[in-house]
Amino acid sequence: MSELTPLSSLAVGASAVIREFPKQGVAFLRLREMGLLPGTRLTLIRTAPMGDPLEIKVRGYNLTLRKTEADHILIELNQAAAN
């Protein structure tokens, strides 16, 4: 198993799998309801010029997250993307 890193550090165009997710807070409940769950694959589509917000593709749709939200979502890079 590779090292876990925050979603906010993912490079544009890279794919990863969500491994850990905070289990409390209203914002995080909302994000889980939108499909951000452990084991879910995602791809970082783009970031705004100042790095906030981030746009990811998850479960067939694009979702925009604040960098502060993405800091709390831990991901593991896909093996294909890491090689």
Buried (B, 14 or more C-beta within 10 A) or exposed (E): EEEBBBBBEBEEEBBBBBBEBBEEEEBBEEBBEEBBEEEBEBBBBEBEEEEBBBBBBBEEEEBEBEBEBBEBBBBBBBEEEEE
